[in-house]
Amino acid sequence: MTDRLIREGLVERVTKPNDRRVVAAAITDAGRALIERVEAINHDELVAMLRDIADDELRPFSSVLARMFREFERSIAGRTAVAATTNL
């Protein structure tokens, strides 16, 4: 999959200057542009889906989503910290 994304110009391989054995994938400007387009489409679809739901029904849903997002961010931060300490 990474090779395909590289061929399409969405990501590129990047080596660590202090350890050329480590190769990471970095998002290119074209990849960021694609993400922005997809997010805009997803936003429009989400707005359309939620249009007929009353605000008082959406508040609890929004609260749960916000909590899930915070937990996801905490989980990602923990994995990033572990990766940094193991030189991944």
Order of alpha helices (4+ residues) and beta strands (2+ residues): alpha-beta-beta-alpha-alpha
